Amino acid sequence: MGVRAEATPNPNALKFTTDSLIFEGDSSISVMPGDTSEHAILNDLMAINGVDNVFGYQNFITVNKAFDVEWDELQPRVIEVIEKYGY
């Protein structure tokens, strides 16, 4: 239960999975620097210092970080945002 962080082949990306559906439908959502999304959770994640871009699909969000940021600092802040939305 809750938010689970999983490694990806990219050391600068972590996949955050929940037990609940975050995004409905079969389309994925990507937010790059300078972009905004209709999904507030993705905009809030992009506002975290050190987050480079995000990708969401159904029950997970993959967060890509800047090269000079450590996951030890960033991961708790990402989980805090996701949990704020009830996931």
N, CA, C and O atoms as CSV, one atom per row, in Angstrom:
chain,resi,resn,atom,element,x,y,z
A,1,MET,N,N,0.835,-1.191,0.000
A,1,MET,CA,C,0.000,0.000,0.000
A,1,MET,C,C,0.871,1.243,0.000
A,1,MET,O,O,2.036,1.185,0.394
A,2,GLY,N,N,0.326,2.354,-0.433
A,2,GLY,CA,C,1.079,3.582,-0.481
A,2,GLY,C,C,1.852,3.716,-1.774
A,2,GLY,O,O,1.547,3.063,-2.772
A,3,VAL,N,N,2.852,4.569,-1.742
A,3,VAL,CA,C,3.668,4.851,-2.914
A,3,VAL,C,C,4.940,4.020,-2.846
A,3,VAL,O,O,5.632,4.007,-1.828
A,4,ARG,N,N,5.243,3.323,-3.944
A,4,ARG,CA,C,6.466,2.518,-4.020
A,4,ARG,C,C,7.387,3.115,-5.073
A,4,ARG,O,O,6.968,3.380,-6.200
A,5,ALA,N,N,8.637,3.324,-4.699
A,5,ALA,CA,C,9.635,3.818,-5.647
A,5,ALA,C,C,10.398,2.624,-6.196
A,5,ALA,O,O,10.856,1.764,-5.443
A,6,GLU,N,N,10.530,2.582,-7.516
A,6,GLU,CA,C,11.232,1.482,-8.178
A,6,GLU,C,C,12.310,2.049,-9.090
A,6,GLU,O,O,12.107,3.066,-9.752
A,7,ALA,N,N,13.457,1.380,-9.116
A,7,ALA,CA,C,14.539,1.779,-10.016
A,7,ALA,C,C,14.130,1.512,-11.456
A,7,ALA,O,O,13.296,0.651,-11.734
A,8,THR,N,N,14.728,2.261,-12.354
A,8,THR,CA,C,14.551,2.060,-13.792
A,8,THR,C,C,15.951,1.864,-14.386
A,8,THR,O,O,16.947,2.060,-13.689
A,9,PRO,N,N,16.036,1.484,-15.649
A,9,PRO,CA,C,17.366,1.366,-16.270
A,9,PRO,C,C,18.132,2.697,-16.294
A,9,PRO,O,O,19.361,2.706,-16.369
A,10,ASN,N,N,17.413,3.803,-16.233
A,10,ASN,CA,C,18.027,5.126,-16.212
A,10,ASN,C,C,18.277,5.526,-14.756
A,10,ASN,O,O,17.316,5.657,-13.998
A,11,PRO,N,N,19.529,5.725,-14.338
A,11,PRO,CA,C,19.801,6.085,-12.943
A,11,PRO,C,C,19.238,7.443,-12.546
A,11,PRO,O,O,19.156,7.746,-11.356
A,12,ASN,N,N,18.852,8.261,-13.509
A,12,ASN,CA,C,18.267,9.563,-13.214
A,12,ASN,C,C,16.744,9.529,-13.196
A,12,ASN,O,O,16.105,10.579,-13.129
A,13,ALA,N,N,16.152,8.333,-13.255
A,13,ALA,CA,C,14.692,8.197,-13.247
A,13,ALA,C,C,14.269,7.163,-12.213
A,13,ALA,O,O,14.886,6.105,-12.088
A,14,LEU,N,N,13.214,7.478,-11.477
A,14,LEU,CA,C,12.574,6.522,-10.581
A,14,LEU,C,C,11.097,6.447,-10.947
A,14,LEU,O,O,10.480,7.448,-11.312
A,15,LYS,N,N,10.547,5.255,-10.844
A,15,LYS,CA,C,9.133,5.012,-11.119
A,15,LYS,C,C,8.405,4.925,-9.788
A,15,LYS,O,O,8.750,4.100,-8.942
A,16,PHE,N,N,7.402,5.768,-9.597
A,16,PHE,CA,C,6.611,5.805,-8.374
A,16,PHE,C,C,5.239,5.211,-8.681
A,16,PHE,O,O,4.460,5.784,-9.443
A,17,THR,N,N,4.953,4.060,-8.080
A,17,THR,CA,C,3.728,3.309,-8.362
A,17,THR,C,C,2.800,3.368,-7.156
A,17,THR,O,O,3.249,3.333,-6.010
A,18,THR,N,N,1.491,3.458,-7.430
A,18,THR,CA,C,0.479,3.450,-6.381
A,18,THR,C,C,-0.495,2.294,-6.616
A,18,THR,O,O,-0.515,1.697,-7.692
A,19,ASP,N,N,-1.293,1.991,-5.605
A,19,ASP,CA,C,-2.324,0.970,-5.744
A,19,ASP,C,C,-3.579,1.519,-6.419
A,19,ASP,O,O,-4.462,0.757,-6.812
A,20,SER,N,N,-3.652,2.830,-6.550
A,20,SER,CA,C,-4.830,3.483,-7.123
A,20,SER,C,C,-4.523,4.045,-8.508
A,20,SER,O,O,-3.374,4.338,-8.840
A,21,LEU,N,N,-5.564,4.187,-9.296
A,21,LEU,CA,C,-5.448,4.783,-10.617
A,21,LEU,C,C,-5.252,6.289,-10.464
A,21,LEU,O,O,-6.057,6.958,-9.816
A,22,ILE,N,N,-4.192,6.821,-11.054
A,22,ILE,CA,C,-3.927,8.260,-11.022
A,22,ILE,C,C,-4.470,8.913,-12.290
A,22,ILE,O,O,-5.090,9.975,-12.235
A,23,PHE,N,N,-4.232,8.268,-13.434
A,23,PHE,CA,C,-4.621,8.800,-14.735
A,23,PHE,C,C,-5.534,7.807,-15.443
A,23,PHE,O,O,-5.163,6.648,-15.627
A,24,GLU,N,N,-6.712,8.247,-15.838
A,24,GLU,CA,C,-7.643,7.368,-16.541
A,24,GLU,C,C,-7.315,7.320,-18.023
A,24,GLU,O,O,-6.691,8.235,-18.559
A,25,GLY,N,N,-7.735,6.257,-18.676
A,25,GLY,CA,C,-7.555,6.138,-20.116
A,25,GLY,C,C,-6.271,5.420,-20.480
A,25,GLY,O,O,-5.537,4.931,-19.622
A,26,ASP,N,N,-6.025,5.373,-21.772
A,26,ASP,CA,C,-4.870,4.655,-22.300
A,26,ASP,C,C,-3.769,5.574,-22.805
A,26,ASP,O,O,-2.836,5.118,-23.466
A,27,SER,N,N,-3.868,6.863,-22.502
A,27,SER,CA,C,-2.858,7.811,-22.965
A,27,SER,C,C,-1.885,8.131,-21.837
A,27,SER,O,O,-2.283,8.268,-20.680
A,28,SER,N,N,-0.619,8.247,-22.182
A,28,SER,CA,C,0.376,8.667,-21.211
A,28,SER,C,C,0.487,10.189,-21.259
A,28,SER,O,O,0.083,10.827,-22.231
A,29,ILE,N,N,1.040,10.753,-20.195
A,29,ILE,CA,C,1.191,12.187,-20.094
A,29,ILE,C,C,2.640,12.489,-19.750
A,29,ILE,O,O,3.179,11.958,-18.779
A,30,SER,N,N,3.264,13.337,-20.543
A,30,SER,CA,C,4.637,13.776,-20.269
A,30,SER,C,C,4.633,15.278,-20.057
A,30,SER,O,O,3.921,16.014,-20.740
A,31,VAL,N,N,5.434,15.723,-19.105
A,31,VAL,CA,C,5.607,17.158,-18.880
A,31,VAL,C,C,7.104,17.445,-18.884
A,31,VAL,O,O,7.863,16.903,-18.080
A,32,MET,N,N,7.500,18.294,-19.795
A,32,MET,CA,C,8.898,18.690,-19.943
A,32,MET,C,C,9.090,20.083,-19.339
A,32,MET,O,O,8.108,20.784,-19.096
A,33,PRO,N,N,10.328,20.494,-19.094
A,33,PRO,CA,C,10.565,21.832,-18.549
A,33,PRO,C,C,9.890,22.910,-19.396
A,33,PRO,O,O,9.998,22.910,-20.623
A,34,GLY,N,N,9.199,23.820,-18.728
A,34,GLY,CA,C,8.490,24.896,-19.420
A,34,GLY,C,C,7.069,24.548,-19.793
A,34,GLY,O,O,6.302,25.431,-20.177
A,35,ASP,N,N,6.693,23.272,-19.691
A,35,ASP,CA,C,5.332,22.840,-20.007
A,35,ASP,C,C,4.487,22.799,-18.743
A,35,ASP,O,O,5.010,22.749,-17.629
A,36,THR,N,N,3.172,22.820,-18.934
A,36,THR,CA,C,2.243,22.564,-17.840
A,36,THR,C,C,1.279,21.479,-18.292
A,36,THR,O,O,1.139,21.199,-19.483
A,37,SER,N,N,0.626,20.885,-17.323
A,37,SER,CA,C,-0.292,19.792,-17.585
A,37,SER,C,C,-1.664,20.139,-17.034
A,37,SER,O,O,-1.794,20.996,-16.160
A,38,GLU,N,N,-2.677,19.476,-17.544
A,38,GLU,CA,C,-4.016,19.620,-16.960
A,38,GLU,C,C,-4.095,18.863,-15.630
A,38,GLU,O,O,-5.074,18.996,-14.896
A,39,HIS,N,N,-3.077,18.079,-15.324
A,39,HIS,CA,C,-3.025,17.303,-14.082
A,39,HIS,C,C,-2.167,18.038,-13.060
A,39,HIS,O,O,-0.949,18.135,-13.214
A,40,ALA,N,N,-2.813,18.556,-12.011
A,40,ALA,CA,C,-2.109,19.352,-11.003
A,40,ALA,C,C,-0.969,18.578,-10.347
A,40,ALA,O,O,0.059,19.170,-10.018
A,41,ILE,N,N,-1.128,17.270,-10.151
A,41,ILE,CA,C,-0.084,16.480,-9.510
A,41,ILE,C,C,1.223,16.547,-10.310
A,41,ILE,O,O,2.303,16.617,-9.723
A,42,LEU,N,N,1.130,16.525,-11.630
A,42,LEU,CA,C,2.335,16.601,-12.450
A,42,LEU,C,C,2.954,17.999,-12.383
A,42,LEU,O,O,4.178,18.127,-12.368
A,43,ASN,N,N,2.137,19.031,-12.342
A,43,ASN,CA,C,2.655,20.391,-12.210
A,43,ASN,C,C,3.346,20.578,-10.864
A,43,ASN,O,O,4.390,21.225,-10.784
A,44,ASP,N,N,2.767,20.013,-9.807
A,44,ASP,CA,C,3.390,20.113,-8.485
A,44,ASP,C,C,4.719,19.372,-8.443
A,44,ASP,O,O,5.668,19.837,-7.811
A,45,LEU,N,N,4.796,18.225,-9.111
A,45,LEU,CA,C,6.065,17.493,-9.166
A,45,LEU,C,C,7.109,18.287,-9.944
A,45,LEU,O,O,8.274,18.328,-9.547
A,46,MET,N,N,6.711,18.914,-11.040
A,46,MET,CA,C,7.646,19.710,-11.832
A,46,MET,C,C,8.151,20.929,-11.056
A,46,MET,O,O,9.227,21.450,-11.350
A,47,ALA,N,N,7.383,21.379,-10.076
A,47,ALA,CA,C,7.778,22.547,-9.278
A,47,ALA,C,C,8.852,22.207,-8.247
A,47,ALA,O,O,9.454,23.112,-7.669
A,48,ILE,N,N,9.101,20.929,-8.008
A,48,ILE,CA,C,10.138,20.533,-7.059
A,48,ILE,C,C,11.504,20.816,-7.671
A,48,ILE,O,O,11.793,20.400,-8.793
A,49,ASN,N,N,12.326,21.518,-6.930
A,49,ASN,CA,C,13.681,21.812,-7.396
A,49,ASN,C,C,14.445,20.507,-7.602
A,49,ASN,O,O,14.546,19.689,-6.688
A,50,GLY,N,N,14.975,20.322,-8.791
A,50,GLY,CA,C,15.726,19.110,-9.104
A,50,GLY,C,C,14.990,18.151,-10.012
A,50,GLY,O,O,15.606,17.249,-10.579
A,51,VAL,N,N,13.663,18.323,-10.167
A,51,VAL,CA,C,12.899,17.476,-11.088
A,51,VAL,C,C,13.064,18.042,-12.497
A,51,VAL,O,O,12.824,19.227,-12.730
A,52,ASP,N,N,13.472,17.190,-13.427
A,52,ASP,CA,C,13.682,17.623,-14.812
A,52,ASP,C,C,12.429,17.427,-15.660
A,52,ASP,O,O,12.022,18.341,-16.379
A,53,ASN,N,N,11.810,16.243,-15.586
A,53,ASN,CA,C,10.572,15.987,-16.315
A,53,ASN,C,C,9.845,14.815,-15.680
A,53,ASN,O,O,10.420,14.060,-14.895
A,54,VAL,N,N,8.570,14.671,-16.029
A,54,VAL,CA,C,7.738,13.613,-15.456
A,54,VAL,C,C,6.938,12.939,-16.559
A,54,VAL,O,O,6.651,13.534,-17.598
A,55,PHE,N,N,6.586,11.688,-16.310
A,55,PHE,CA,C,5.809,10.871,-17.248
A,55,PHE,C,C,4.796,10.093,-16.415
A,55,PHE,O,O,5.171,9.398,-15.471
A,56,GLY,N,N,3.523,10.206,-16.759
A,56,GLY,CA,C,2.494,9.503,-16.015
A,56,GLY,C,C,1.670,8.596,-16.890
A,56,GLY,O,O,1.390,8.912,-18.046
A,57,TYR,N,N,1.279,7.454,-16.327
A,57,TYR,CA,C,0.400,6.517,-17.030
A,57,TYR,C,C,-0.314,5.657,-15.994
A,57,TYR,O,O,0.330,4.993,-15.181
A,58,GLN,N,N,-1.605,5.669,-16.023
A,58,GLN,CA,C,-2.485,4.877,-15.158
A,58,GLN,C,C,-2.096,4.988,-13.686
A,58,GLN,O,O,-2.477,5.965,-13.040
A,59,ASN,N,N,-1.353,4.027,-13.125
A,59,ASN,CA,C,-1.083,4.063,-11.683
A,59,ASN,C,C,0.372,4.368,-11.340
A,59,ASN,O,O,0.818,4.053,-10.236
A,60,PHE,N,N,1.123,4.974,-12.262
A,60,PHE,CA,C,2.500,5.326,-11.916
A,60,PHE,C,C,2.925,6.648,-12.543
A,60,PHE,O,O,2.358,7.116,-13.530
A,61,ILE,N,N,3.945,7.224,-11.926
A,61,ILE,CA,C,4.591,8.433,-12.432
A,61,ILE,C,C,6.090,8.176,-12.402
A,61,ILE,O,O,6.640,7.798,-11.368
A,62,THR,N,N,6.741,8.379,-13.526
A,62,THR,CA,C,8.196,8.302,-13.576
A,62,THR,C,C,8.736,9.719,-13.514
A,62,THR,O,O,8.339,10.594,-14.283
A,63,VAL,N,N,9.651,9.920,-12.577
A,63,VAL,CA,C,10.263,11.227,-12.365
A,63,VAL,C,C,11.716,11.151,-12.805
A,63,VAL,O,O,12.463,10.280,-12.359
A,64,ASN,N,N,12.110,12.063,-13.677
A,64,ASN,CA,C,13.505,12.197,-14.085
A,64,ASN,C,C,14.098,13.393,-13.362
A,64,ASN,O,O,13.512,14.475,-13.340
A,65,LYS,N,N,15.264,13.185,-12.772
A,65,LYS,CA,C,15.899,14.249,-11.991
A,65,LYS,C,C,17.044,14.883,-12.770
A,65,LYS,O,O,17.545,14.319,-13.743
A,66,ALA,N,N,17.442,16.051,-12.327
A,66,ALA,CA,C,18.633,16.695,-12.864
A,66,ALA,C,C,19.862,15.884,-12.447
A,66,ALA,O,O,19.840,15.213,-11.415
A,67,PHE,N,N,20.907,15.943,-13.226
A,67,PHE,CA,C,22.104,15.143,-12.971
A,67,PHE,C,C,22.766,15.466,-11.637
A,67,PHE,O,O,23.349,14.582,-11.010
A,68,ASP,N,N,22.685,16.716,-11.195
A,68,ASP,CA,C,23.397,17.136,-9.991
A,68,ASP,C,C,22.572,17.005,-8.706
A,68,ASP,O,O,22.968,17.537,-7.669
A,69,VAL,N,N,21.445,16.316,-8.758
A,69,VAL,CA,C,20.566,16.128,-7.601
A,69,VAL,C,C,20.621,14.655,-7.189
A,69,VAL,O,O,20.659,13.764,-8.038
A,70,GLU,N,N,20.624,14.410,-5.875
A,70,GLU,CA,C,20.664,13.042,-5.351
A,70,GLU,C,C,19.250,12.563,-5.026
A,70,GLU,O,O,18.417,13.333,-4.547
A,71,TRP,N,N,18.991,11.288,-5.292
A,71,TRP,CA,C,17.677,10.713,-4.992
A,71,TRP,C,C,17.368,10.749,-3.503
A,71,TRP,O,O,16.204,10.866,-3.122
A,72,ASP,N,N,18.385,10.652,-2.655
A,72,ASP,CA,C,18.153,10.698,-1.199
A,72,ASP,C,C,17.433,11.975,-0.784
A,72,ASP,O,O,16.627,11.969,0.146
A,73,GLU,N,N,17.726,13.060,-1.473
A,73,GLU,CA,C,17.073,14.336,-1.184
A,73,GLU,C,C,15.729,14.465,-1.898
A,73,GLU,O,O,14.769,14.996,-1.341
A,74,LEU,N,N,15.672,13.984,-3.114
A,74,LEU,CA,C,14.501,14.214,-3.964
A,74,LEU,C,C,13.355,13.238,-3.711
A,74,LEU,O,O,12.192,13.642,-3.706
A,75,GLN,N,N,13.664,11.977,-3.504
A,75,GLN,CA,C,12.618,10.944,-3.381
A,75,GLN,C,C,11.587,11.257,-2.300
A,75,GLN,O,O,10.394,11.126,-2.572
A,76,PRO,N,N,11.977,11.663,-1.087
A,76,PRO,CA,C,10.941,11.960,-0.079
A,76,PRO,C,C,10.013,13.100,-0.480
A,76,PRO,O,O,8.826,13.079,-0.156
A,77,ARG,N,N,10.544,14.087,-1.178
A,77,ARG,CA,C,9.709,15.211,-1.614
A,77,ARG,C,C,8.720,14.779,-2.688
A,77,ARG,O,O,7.579,15.240,-2.701
A,78,VAL,N,N,9.149,13.895,-3.593
A,78,VAL,CA,C,8.252,13.372,-4.627
A,78,VAL,C,C,7.130,12.566,-3.971
A,78,VAL,O,O,5.958,12.746,-4.303
A,79,ILE,N,N,7.484,11.688,-3.052
A,79,ILE,CA,C,6.474,10.874,-2.367
A,79,ILE,C,C,5.500,11.760,-1.604
A,79,ILE,O,O,4.300,11.486,-1.583
A,80,GLU,N,N,5.999,12.812,-0.982
A,80,GLU,CA,C,5.134,13.741,-0.237
A,80,GLU,C,C,4.080,14.363,-1.148
A,80,GLU,O,O,2.915,14.469,-0.764
A,81,VAL,N,N,4.477,14.770,-2.340
A,81,VAL,CA,C,3.523,15.367,-3.292
A,81,VAL,C,C,2.486,14.327,-3.718
A,81,VAL,O,O,1.289,14.616,-3.730
A,82,ILE,N,N,2.930,13.133,-4.062
A,82,ILE,CA,C,1.994,12.088,-4.503
A,82,ILE,C,C,1.021,11.747,-3.391
A,82,ILE,O,O,-0.174,11.592,-3.640
A,83,GLU,N,N,1.518,11.627,-2.165
A,83,GLU,CA,C,0.636,11.309,-1.021
A,83,GLU,C,C,-0.333,12.439,-0.719
A,83,GLU,O,O,-1.443,12.198,-0.244
A,84,LYS,N,N,0.083,13.682,-0.993
A,84,LYS,CA,C,-0.797,14.831,-0.768
A,84,LYS,C,C,-2.084,14.703,-1.590
A,84,LYS,O,O,-3.138,15.203,-1.197
A,85,TYR,N,N,-1.978,14.023,-2.738
A,85,TYR,CA,C,-3.139,13.826,-3.600
A,85,TYR,C,C,-3.927,12.556,-3.237
A,85,TYR,O,O,-4.858,12.174,-3.945
A,86,GLY,N,N,-3.546,11.913,-2.134
A,86,GLY,CA,C,-4.308,10.775,-1.650
A,86,GLY,C,C,-3.907,9.437,-2.199
A,86,GLY,O,O,-4.672,8.479,-2.092
A,87,TYR,N,N,-2.732,9.334,-2.785
A,87,TYR,CA,C,-2.270,8.064,-3.355
A,87,TYR,C,C,-1.273,7.389,-2.434
A,87,TYR,O,O,-0.775,6.308,-2.748
